[in-house]
Amino acid sequence: MKNKILDYYTKSDWLKPVLGFVGLFILATIFSPVSSKGTIIFLKFDNLSNILRQVSEIGIISVGMTLVIITAGIDLSVGSVLALSATLTAFGIMDWQLGFSLTIIVALLSGVLAGFINGVLISWGKIQAFIVTLAMMTGARGFALFIADSNSRNIGFGEGAAPEVFKIFTTSFLGIPFPVFIFIGVSIIFSVMLRKMRIGRYIYAIGSNEEAARLAGLRVNWIRTTTYVFSGLLAALAGIIHAAQLYQGNPNDGIAFELDSIAAVVIGGTSLMGGKGTLEGTIAGVLIIGILSNILGLHGVQKDFQLMLKGAIIVAAVLLQEGNLRFGFLGK
């Protein structure tokens, strides 16, 4: 059974999205606007650093989304969980005077609880993941709006306000924003889990053949629930970073973040049918979306066209992954 489970991982194709990222990077360099001094704007360190900062939140969420999708699930609640976490962070720091550590714990636990509820209803309640996480998407955002009384809460510093240590989420090291290092750390931890740990092999097994995994003695319900807990936890972590970056907790933030994370995972080669995918591919997918948005923005392309292009890329990625692109209809 172990060798078969390992085989699921080795069949996961991460090379295509990585090559896609390299190709897009080269194209972005070639077609980048040039400054009056002849500098390629896309390759400027500040611009590349800004891309990494912008994708760090979606990247962290996408790590959890990858785990869920490998089990053939989906999590539509991550954007709302981010908003709830960001709101709890702002109020915990500013109004409830919980202090730095306790505020972080409360915000993270909100994501864990949301993920656990999702997992229990899906695994033991036998409700479709789409329905459960759609309900959580509505419920979590509603709770965030209730806490904030439908208003955003600004985060300030000084006596009786946020402690200076909270600024760590907005600092940079060697010119690279701190959230990027969090994204890298999260990616490494969960990549090792999928590659080296037993639970990682079990996640692939459930996605590939749930019934076979159950007959092999795997605790399918608990393992699936764990992936949703991880997804909620990472969405809450992204919410903390989001609040720190914007100096506020806004219950209306995080809208469509679930779609961006799903897009990154799918572009990264993870199959929506489950049992196939890697975090290396997801990271490449996150960077592809980030570079694409950046280079289009540098050329002044309107946001609506960017969204249409992103949708087309998602469809193309799924067609290529699943081998569903057929031309037999031309002969009919």
C-alpha positions in Angstrom: 0.0 0.0 0.0 2.8 2.4 0.9 4.6 1.9 -2.5 1.3 2.5 -4.3 0.6 5.7 -2.3 4.1 6.9 -3.1 3.4 6.2 -6.8 0.6 8.7 -6.6 3.0 11.4 -5.7 5.7 10.6 -8.3 3.0 10.8 -11.0 2.2 14.4 -10.0 3.5 16.6 -12.7 5.1 19.7 -11.2 7.5 20.3 -14.1 4.9 21.8 -16.5 3.9 24.7 -14.2 7.5 25.4 -13.3 8.5 25.6 -17.0 5.4 27.7 -17.5 6.6 30.1 -14.8 10.1 30.3 -16.4 8.6 30.9 -19.8 6.3 33.6 -18.5 9.2 35.3 -16.6 11.2 35.4 -19.8 8.2 36.9 -21.8 7.5 39.4 -19.1 11.2 40.5 -19.3 11.0 40.8 -23.0 7.8 42.8 -23.1 8.4 44.8 -20.0 8.1 48.6 -20.3 11.5 50.4 -20.2 12.2 53.4 -18.1 13.7 56.6 -19.5 17.1 55.4 -18.3 16.8 52.2 -20.3 16.0 50.0 -17.3 13.7 47.1 -17.7 11.0 48.0 -15.2 9.8 44.4 -14.6 13.3 43.3 -13.5 13.8 46.1 -11.0 14.3 44.7 -7.5 11.5 46.8 -6.1 9.1 45.5 -8.6 10.0 41.8 -8.1 9.9 42.3 -4.4 6.5 43.8 -4.7 5.3 40.8 -6.7 6.4 38.5 -4.0 4.7 40.6 -1.3 1.5 40.7 -3.3 1.3 36.9 -3.8 2.4 35.9 -0.3 -1.2 36.0 1.1 -2.7 34.0 -1.8 0.3 31.7 -1.7 -0.2 30.8 2.0 -3.9 30.2 1.3 -3.0 28.1 -1.8 -0.9 25.8 0.2 -3.9 24.8 2.3 -6.1 24.7 -0.8 -3.7 22.2 -2.4 -4.1 19.8 0.4 -7.9 20.0 0.2 -8.0 19.6 -3.6 -5.7 16.6 -3.5 -8.3 14.9 -1.5 -10.8 15.8 -4.2 -12.4 18.5 -2.1 -12.8 22.2 -2.3 -12.7 25.1 0.2 -14.7 28.2 -0.8 -14.5 29.7 2.7 -10.9 30.8 2.8 -11.5 34.4 1.7 -14.2 34.8 4.4 -12.0 33.1 7.0 -9.2 35.6 6.1 -11.6 38.5 6.6 -12.7 37.0 10.0 -9.1 36.5 11.1 -8.2 40.0 10.0 -11.2 41.5 11.9 -10.4 39.5 15.1 -6.7 40.6 14.8 -7.7 44.3 14.6 -10.2 44.1 17.5 -8.0 41.9 19.6 -5.1 44.3 19.3 -7.0 47.6 19.5 -10.3 47.1 21.5 -10.0 43.9 23.5 -6.4 44.5 24.6 -5.5 40.9 24.2 -1.8 41.6 23.5 0.2 40.4 20.5 0.5 36.6 21.3 -3.1 36.0 22.5 -4.5 38.0 19.5 -2.5 35.8 17.1 -3.7 32.7 18.8 -7.4 33.8 18.8 -7.1 34.7 15.1 -5.5 31.4 14.2 -8.0 29.4 16.3 -10.8 31.0 14.3 -9.4 29.5 11.2 -8.9 26.1 12.9 -12.5 26.1 14.1 -13.9 27.0 10.7 -11.8 24.3 9.0 -12.8 21.7 11.6 -16.5 22.5 11.2 -16.1 22.2 7.4 -14.3 18.9 7.7 -16.8 17.3 10.2 -19.8 18.3 8.1 -18.1 17.0 4.9 -16.6 13.8 6.4 -19.2 12.7 8.9 -22.2 14.7 7.7 -21.7 13.5 4.1 -22.5 16.9 2.7 -20.8 18.0 -0.5 -17.7 20.1 0.1 -19.0 22.8 -2.2 -22.2 23.3 -0.1 -20.5 23.2 3.3 -17.7 25.6 2.4 -20.1 27.9 0.6 -22.2 28.0 3.8 -19.0 28.7 5.8 -18.0 31.4 3.4 -21.3 33.2 4.2 -21.3 32.4 7.9 -17.7 33.5 8.6 -18.1 36.8 6.8 -21.4 37.4 8.5 -19.7 36.8 11.9 -16.9 39.2 10.9 -19.5 41.8 10.0 -21.2 41.2 13.3 -18.0 41.7 15.3 -17.0 44.9 13.4 -20.6 46.2 13.2 -20.1 46.2 9.4 -17.2 48.7 9.7 -13.4 48.3 9.3 -11.2 48.7 12.4 -8.0 50.7 12.0 -4.8 49.5 13.7 -2.6 52.2 15.3 0.5 52.1 17.5 1.4 53.7 20.7 0.2 53.5 24.3 -3.0 51.5 24.6 -2.9 50.4 20.9 -1.0 47.8 19.0 2.4 46.8 20.3 5.5 47.6 18.2 6.2 43.9 17.7 3.1 43.8 15.4 5.0 45.8 12.9 7.1 42.6 12.1 4.6 41.7 9.5 5.4 44.9 7.6 9.2 44.8 7.8 11.6 43.6 5.2 14.9 41.6 5.4 17.5 42.2 2.7 14.8 44.1 0.9 12.4 41.1 0.9 9.1 41.6 2.8 8.7 39.5 5.9 5.4 37.9 4.7 7.4 36.3 1.8 9.5 34.4 4.3 6.4 33.2 6.0 5.1 32.0 2.7 8.4 30.2 2.0 8.4 28.7 5.5 4.8 27.4 5.2 5.6 26.0 1.7 8.6 24.1 3.0 6.8 22.7 6.0 3.8 21.4 4.1 6.0 20.2 1.2 8.0 18.0 3.6 4.7 16.8 5.1 3.4 15.7 1.7 6.7 14.2 0.6 8.1 12.6 3.8 5.3 12.1 6.3 2.7 9.4 6.5 -0.2 11.8 6.5 1.0 13.2 3.2 0.9 9.8 1.6 -2.6 9.2 3.1 -3.9 12.5 1.6 -2.8 11.3 -1.9 -4.4 7.9 -1.3 -7.8 9.4 -0.3 -7.8 11.6 -3.3 -6.9 8.8 -5.7 -9.3 6.1 -4.3 -11.2 6.9 -1.2 -12.8 3.4 -0.9 -9.4 1.6 -1.4 -7.9 3.9 1.3 -10.7 3.1 3.7 -10.4 -0.7 3.1 -6.6 -0.3 3.7 -7.4 0.9 7.2 -6.9 4.6 6.8 -9.0 6.9 9.0 -10.4 8.7 6.0 -12.7 11.1 7.8 -10.1 12.3 10.2 -7.5 12.7 7.5 -9.9 14.7 5.3 -10.9 16.8 8.2 -7.3 17.6 9.0 -6.8 19.0 5.5 -9.7 21.4 6.0 -8.2 22.4 9.4 -4.9 23.2 7.7 -6.8 25.2 5.1 -8.6 27.2 7.7 -5.4 27.7 9.7 -3.5 29.0 6.8 -6.3 31.3 5.7 -6.4 32.7 9.2 -2.6 33.2 9.1 -3.0 35.1 5.8 -5.7 37.2 7.5 -3.3 38.3 10.2 -0.7 39.3 7.6 -3.5 41.1 5.6 -4.5 43.1 8.7 -0.9 44.0 9.4 -0.2 45.0 5.8 -3.3 47.3 5.6 -3.2 48.5 9.2 -6.9 47.5 9.6 -9.3 44.6 9.9 -12.0 44.8 7.3 -14.8 42.2 7.3 -15.3 42.9 3.6 -11.8 42.0 2.6 -10.8 38.7 1.1 -13.5 38.6 -1.5 -12.6 36.2 -4.4 -9.4 35.1 -2.7 -10.8 31.6 -2.8 -10.9 31.9 -6.6 -7.4 33.1 -6.9 -6.1 30.3 -4.7 -8.0 27.7 -6.6 -6.6 29.2 -9.8 -3.1 29.0 -8.5 -3.5 25.4 -7.4 -5.1 24.3 -10.8 -2.5 26.2 -12.8 0.1 24.5 -10.6 -0.9 21.1 -11.9 -3.2 19.8 -9.0 -6.1 17.8 -10.4 -9.6 18.8 -9.3 -10.4 15.1 -9.4 -8.0 14.5 -6.5 -4.9 12.3 -6.0 -2.5 14.4 -8.0 -0.6 17.6 -7.2 2.4 19.1 -5.6 3.2 22.2 -3.6 6.1 23.0 -6.0 3.5 23.3 -8.8 1.2 25.4 -6.6 4.1 27.8 -5.8 4.8 28.1 -9.6 1.0 28.7 -10.1 1.0 31.5 -7.5 4.0 33.2 -9.2 2.5 32.8 -12.6 -0.6 34.7 -11.5 1.5 37.3 -9.7 3.7 37.9 -12.7 0.8 38.0 -15.1 -1.1 40.5 -13.0 2.1 42.6 -12.6 3.1 42.8 -16.3 -0.5 43.6 -17.4 -0.6 46.3 -14.7 2.7 47.7 -15.9 1.1 48.0 -19.4 -2.0 49.7 -18.0 -4.3 46.8 -18.9 -7.7 47.2 -17.4 -8.7 45.0 -14.4 -11.7 43.5 -16.2 -9.5 42.2 -19.0 -7.1 40.8 -16.5 -10.0 38.8 -14.9 -11.1 37.5 -18.3 -7.6 36.4 -19.1 -7.2 34.7 -15.7 -10.5 32.8 -16.3 -9.2 31.6 -19.8 -5.9 30.5 -18.3 -7.7 28.4 -15.6 -9.9 26.7 -18.2 -6.8 26.0 -20.4 -4.9 24.6 -17.4 -7.7 22.2 -16.5 -8.0 21.0 -20.1 -4.3 20.3 -20.3 -4.2 18.6 -16.9 -7.1 16.3 -17.3 -6.4 15.4 -20.9 -9.9 16.6 -21.8 -8.9 18.5 -24.9 -10.3 16.5 -27.8 -10.7 17.5 -31.4 -13.0 14.7 -32.4 -15.9 17.1 -32.6 -14.3 18.6 -35.8 -15.2 15.5 -37.7 -18.8 15.5 -36.6 
